[in-house]
Amino acid sequence: MLSPRFLLLRSAASLMTRSLCTGGVSKKGRAPGRAPDMAEGNPLLHVSNVRNRLREIVGASTNWSDHQQAMTERVSLSSMLAKSQQDLPAKAMKDSYLEVHLPLGSEPQLREKYLTYHNTVRFGRILEDLDSLAVLISYSHTYNPALKRSPLSIVTALVDKIDMRQHVIYPDCDIKFTGHVTWVGKTSIEAKMHMSQYHDGAYAPVLDATFVMVARDPENKRAAFVNPLKPDGPEEENIFQQGEANKSRRVELSTASLLKVAPTDEERKIVHSLFLNTLDSKTVSFRSRVLPPNSVWMEDAKLKGLEICHPQERNIFNRIFGGFLMRKAYELGWANACSYGGCRPSLVAVDDILFQKPVEIGSLLLLSSQVCYTQGKYIQVRVHSEVFDPLTRQHNTTNVFHFTFASDRDVPNIIPQTYGESMLYLDGKRHFNQTVEH
């Protein structure tokens, strides 16, 4: 059975039918997409100032050559790191609470960066904003007023989940991001964020996101301790316990990974059934395979891309910005789902984005998207990114992304041929089921 949230998304219109907010002016003289709390004169709450604030926290520069020097000088901050977590004061959830505005309705000049050809919002840009906000929330939790610059290098380790509450994101209505730290380990931080949009006189939820961040030393070489989190009251205690449960779930999923252990009995039966359905009944051969009706071989459902990583896309630590990687992976995955389903798909969920290695400036980044599982109108896409060194000819995986899309019609069944493709199919099915059951 599909969850109520999934059934709601299934009935929603596709991105093709998205429209602008209703034109005209409200009775109070304010355009319908302009929220009353998007007042000018509060720059720290503006989305464009998040990256600037992060540069101030770590002492980074907007100039490329100065930035390199600033990063070199950060090495001296190592002496300011705590020797243990007990040396750091506990923080409350409210200490890291942030509210950031993206006034697409109030400031029309912002729209071009976020606008698609079809007058919809580029979700890849939203991913960039979420990534920056998660970092700033984490720094707010670890803030020490006695230090001019933070000795911590806080980076994204994992995007645990992004759930879409609705498909429609209006390109001319104000957006609000809110979030705070919800769980803390010794060197890791979980940050939850919510995005809502002002439409028809009120804010409506758009998405919920959970990011896991890790703190490292100024040189980004080893783990560093972060302030413990002290829940205040039963509600915050429940939120913290959910963070503990999320950690346990991630450990269980990693332990059961198909890269480590064999499929379950049920999964083996699924693979064998797929195999039997593709055998040529006219021959008695394991090698003679026939594509069933309304199906596509997995080999024929790929889309690849290449990015040259320029300094413009760097983060505050002189590596390629994680939000940029997410945007590029999402856009490639969306294009693959669009090609596969024959229409503009809508995003249902982002699940389990793993940041395995940082991407250095100047790298050749290879992106490969694969439709790995389908069910009805839903398309599960896996995007694998790796850095290619043309001198050594070596490939190193940097990220793995999982996206669930919904088409406006039933899509062909994806069929694996090899054992490796069958494992991709089962892995895609697992991620899809997690989205359904959420």
Secondary structure as GFF3:
##gff-version 3
##sequence-region A 1 438
A	DSSP	alpha_helix	4	11	.	.	.	ID=ss1
A	DSSP	three_ten_helix	15	17	.	.	.	ID=ss2
A	DSSP	three_ten_helix	43	45	.	.	.	ID=ss3
A	DSSP	three_ten_helix	47	49	.	.	.	ID=ss4
A	DSSP	alpha_helix	50	58	.	.	.	ID=ss5
A	DSSP	alpha_helix	64	73	.	.	.	ID=ss6
A	DSSP	three_ten_helix	74	80	.	.	.	ID=ss7
A	DSSP	three_ten_helix	85	87	.	.	.	ID=ss8
A	DSSP	three_ten_helix	93	96	.	.	.	ID=ss9
A	DSSP	beta_strand	98	102	.	.	.	ID=ss10
A	DSSP	three_ten_helix	108	110	.	.	.	ID=ss11
A	DSSP	alpha_helix	111	114	.	.	.	ID=ss12
A	DSSP	alpha_helix	123	141	.	.	.	ID=ss13
A	DSSP	beta_strand	153	164	.	.	.	ID=ss14
A	DSSP	beta_strand	175	184	.	.	.	ID=ss15
A	DSSP	beta_strand	188	199	.	.	.	ID=ss16
A	DSSP	beta_strand	202	216	.	.	.	ID=ss17
A	DSSP	alpha_helix	234	255	.	.	.	ID=ss18
A	DSSP	alpha_helix	265	277	.	.	.	ID=ss19
A	DSSP	beta_strand	295	297	.	.	.	ID=ss20
A	DSSP	three_ten_helix	298	300	.	.	.	ID=ss21
A	DSSP	beta_strand	302	308	.	.	.	ID=ss22
A	DSSP	three_ten_helix	311	313	.	.	.	ID=ss23
A	DSSP	alpha_helix	322	341	.	.	.	ID=ss24
A	DSSP	beta_strand	346	355	.	.	.	ID=ss25
A	DSSP	beta_strand	364	375	.	.	.	ID=ss26
A	DSSP	beta_strand	378	389	.	.	.	ID=ss27
A	DSSP	beta_strand	394	406	.	.	.	ID=ss28
A	DSSP	beta_strand	413	415	.	.	.	ID=ss29
A	DSSP	alpha_helix	419	437	.	.	.	ID=ss30
###
